[in-house]
Amino acid sequence: MKNEAFSRVMTAVGLALALIAGTAACGTSGAEAERQSEVAERSRKVMPFDLERTTHHFTKSADGGVETVVADDPADQNQIRLIREHLTKEFSRFRQGDWGDPARIHGTTMPGIQALSQGYTRIRMTYQNVQAGARIVFSTSDPAMVKALHAWFDAQVSDHGNHAQPK
């Protein structure tokens, strides 16, 4: 009888722990999903291309990194045109220290954004058309700017969910 009671108690404890763990996991992913949904909604007001038909790639490097945006369908000339127009504008803004569009999408406390806004003169930037889209290459010899770029890239990937990928 004691073993049966002990077994029931242990089963109940195991179920309770599983329920707590499951609830915690759902809460975290629920919060992430909510954040990504909010970011996607704000993105639609800033970026002219369709997030569901494009993908952002963020590739870190030792001296900065590369932001690439491509149309998921390489034949979708409209999305490619919109990507190139947008990244051309962002490139010009970033070179002047204007990181307002990412702040409008991700918030003014987005990791890296304040440092990038203040230290933009220490970052070399180039724009390039690529097959199905465009990219901006960021490079610097300043370790603080590399750290800020990497933090900014990580926040982008996290906030954009399936619309962005690290490479």
Contacts in CASP RR format, 6 or more apart in sequence:
PFRMAT RR
TARGET T0000
AUTHOR 0000-0000-0000
METHOD contacts of the structure
MODEL  1
MKNEAFSRVMTAVGLALALIAGTAACGTSGAEAERQSEVAERSRKVMPFD
LERTTHHFTKSADGGVETVVADDPADQNQIRLIREHLTKEFSRFRQGDWG
DPARIHGTTMPGIQALSQGYTRIRMTYQNVQAGARIVFSTSDPAMVKALH
AWFDAQVSDHGNHAQPK
32 158 0 8 1.000
35 159 0 8 1.000
36 159 0 8 1.000
36 160 0 8 1.000
36 161 0 8 1.000
39 105 0 8 1.000
39 106 0 8 1.000
39 159 0 8 1.000
39 160 0 8 1.000
40 51 0 8 1.000
40 160 0 8 1.000
40 163 0 8 1.000
42 104 0 8 1.000
42 105 0 8 1.000
42 106 0 8 1.000
43 51 0 8 1.000
43 105 0 8 1.000
43 160 0 8 1.000
43 163 0 8 1.000
44 51 0 8 1.000
45 104 0 8 1.000
46 101 0 8 1.000
46 104 0 8 1.000
46 105 0 8 1.000
47 86 0 8 1.000
47 101 0 8 1.000
47 105 0 8 1.000
48 82 0 8 1.000
48 85 0 8 1.000
48 86 0 8 1.000
49 69 0 8 1.000
49 71 0 8 1.000
49 79 0 8 1.000
49 82 0 8 1.000
49 83 0 8 1.000
49 86 0 8 1.000
50 79 0 8 1.000
50 82 0 8 1.000
51 160 0 8 1.000
51 163 0 8 1.000
52 163 0 8 1.000
53 71 0 8 1.000
53 72 0 8 1.000
53 73 0 8 1.000
53 76 0 8 1.000
53 79 0 8 1.000
54 69 0 8 1.000
54 70 0 8 1.000
54 71 0 8 1.000
54 72 0 8 1.000
54 79 0 8 1.000
54 83 0 8 1.000
54 163 0 8 1.000
55 69 0 8 1.000
55 70 0 8 1.000
55 72 0 8 1.000
55 163 0 8 1.000
55 164 0 8 1.000
55 165 0 8 1.000
56 67 0 8 1.000
56 68 0 8 1.000
56 69 0 8 1.000
56 156 0 8 1.000
56 157 0 8 1.000
56 160 0 8 1.000
56 163 0 8 1.000
56 164 0 8 1.000
56 165 0 8 1.000
57 66 0 8 1.000
57 67 0 8 1.000
57 68 0 8 1.000
57 69 0 8 1.000
57 70 0 8 1.000
57 164 0 8 1.000
57 165 0 8 1.000
57 166 0 8 1.000
57 167 0 8 1.000
58 65 0 8 1.000
58 66 0 8 1.000
58 67 0 8 1.000
58 68 0 8 1.000
58 153 0 8 1.000
58 154 0 8 1.000
58 156 0 8 1.000
58 157 0 8 1.000
58 164 0 8 1.000
58 165 0 8 1.000
58 166 0 8 1.000
58 167 0 8 1.000
59 65 0 8 1.000
59 66 0 8 1.000
59 68 0 8 1.000
59 166 0 8 1.000
59 167 0 8 1.000
60 149 0 8 1.000
60 150 0 8 1.000
60 153 0 8 1.000
60 166 0 8 1.000
61 139 0 8 1.000
62 146 0 8 1.000
63 139 0 8 1.000
63 140 0 8 1.000
63 141 0 8 1.000
63 146 0 8 1.000
64 123 0 8 1.000
64 138 0 8 1.000
64 139 0 8 1.000
64 140 0 8 1.000
64 145 0 8 1.000
64 146 0 8 1.000
64 149 0 8 1.000
64 150 0 8 1.000
65 137 0 8 1.000
65 138 0 8 1.000
65 139 0 8 1.000
65 149 0 8 1.000
65 150 0 8 1.000
65 153 0 8 1.000
66 135 0 8 1.000
66 136 0 8 1.000
66 137 0 8 1.000
66 138 0 8 1.000
67 87 0 8 1.000
67 135 0 8 1.000
67 136 0 8 1.000
67 138 0 8 1.000
67 153 0 8 1.000
67 156 0 8 1.000
68 130 0 8 1.000
68 133 0 8 1.000
68 134 0 8 1.000
68 135 0 8 1.000
68 167 0 8 1.000
69 83 0 8 1.000
69 86 0 8 1.000
69 87 0 8 1.000
69 133 0 8 1.000
69 134 0 8 1.000
69 135 0 8 1.000
70 83 0 8 1.000
70 130 0 8 1.000
70 131 0 8 1.000
70 132 0 8 1.000
70 133 0 8 1.000
71 79 0 8 1.000
71 80 0 8 1.000
71 83 0 8 1.000
71 132 0 8 1.000
71 133 0 8 1.000
72 79 0 8 1.000
73 79 0 8 1.000
73 132 0 8 1.000
74 80 0 8 1.000
74 131 0 8 1.000
74 132 0 8 1.000
76 132 0 8 1.000
80 132 0 8 1.000
80 133 0 8 1.000
83 133 0 8 1.000
83 134 0 8 1.000
84 129 0 8 1.000
84 133 0 8 1.000
84 134 0 8 1.000
87 127 0 8 1.000
87 133 0 8 1.000
87 134 0 8 1.000
87 135 0 8 1.000
87 136 0 8 1.000
88 127 0 8 1.000
88 134 0 8 1.000
90 101 0 8 1.000
90 136 0 8 1.000
91 125 0 8 1.000
91 127 0 8 1.000
91 136 0 8 1.000
93 99 0 8 1.000
93 100 0 8 1.000
93 101 0 8 1.000
94 116 0 8 1.000
94 120 0 8 1.000
94 123 0 8 1.000
94 125 0 8 1.000
94 136 0 8 1.000
95 120 0 8 1.000
95 125 0 8 1.000
96 120 0 8 1.000
97 116 0 8 1.000
97 117 0 8 1.000
97 119 0 8 1.000
97 120 0 8 1.000
98 117 0 8 1.000
99 113 0 8 1.000
99 116 0 8 1.000
99 117 0 8 1.000
99 120 0 8 1.000
102 110 0 8 1.000
102 113 0 8 1.000
102 152 0 8 1.000
102 156 0 8 1.000
103 110 0 8 1.000
103 113 0 8 1.000
105 159 0 8 1.000
106 113 0 8 1.000
106 155 0 8 1.000
106 156 0 8 1.000
106 159 0 8 1.000
107 113 0 8 1.000
108 114 0 8 1.000
110 152 0 8 1.000
110 155 0 8 1.000
110 159 0 8 1.000
111 151 0 8 1.000
111 152 0 8 1.000
111 154 0 8 1.000
111 155 0 8 1.000
112 148 0 8 1.000
112 149 0 8 1.000
112 151 0 8 1.000
112 152 0 8 1.000
112 155 0 8 1.000
113 148 0 8 1.000
113 152 0 8 1.000
115 144 0 8 1.000
115 145 0 8 1.000
115 147 0 8 1.000
115 148 0 8 1.000
116 123 0 8 1.000
116 145 0 8 1.000
116 148 0 8 1.000
116 149 0 8 1.000
116 152 0 8 1.000
119 142 0 8 1.000
119 145 0 8 1.000
119 148 0 8 1.000
122 140 0 8 1.000
122 141 0 8 1.000
122 142 0 8 1.000
122 145 0 8 1.000
123 138 0 8 1.000
123 139 0 8 1.000
123 140 0 8 1.000
123 142 0 8 1.000
123 145 0 8 1.000
123 149 0 8 1.000
124 138 0 8 1.000
124 139 0 8 1.000
124 140 0 8 1.000
125 136 0 8 1.000
125 137 0 8 1.000
125 138 0 8 1.000
125 139 0 8 1.000
126 136 0 8 1.000
126 137 0 8 1.000
127 134 0 8 1.000
127 135 0 8 1.000
127 136 0 8 1.000
128 134 0 8 1.000
128 135 0 8 1.000
128 136 0 8 1.000
128 137 0 8 1.000
138 149 0 8 1.000
140 146 0 8 1.000
140 149 0 8 1.000
153 166 0 8 1.000
154 166 0 8 1.000
156 164 0 8 1.000
157 164 0 8 1.000
157 165 0 8 1.000
157 166 0 8 1.000
END
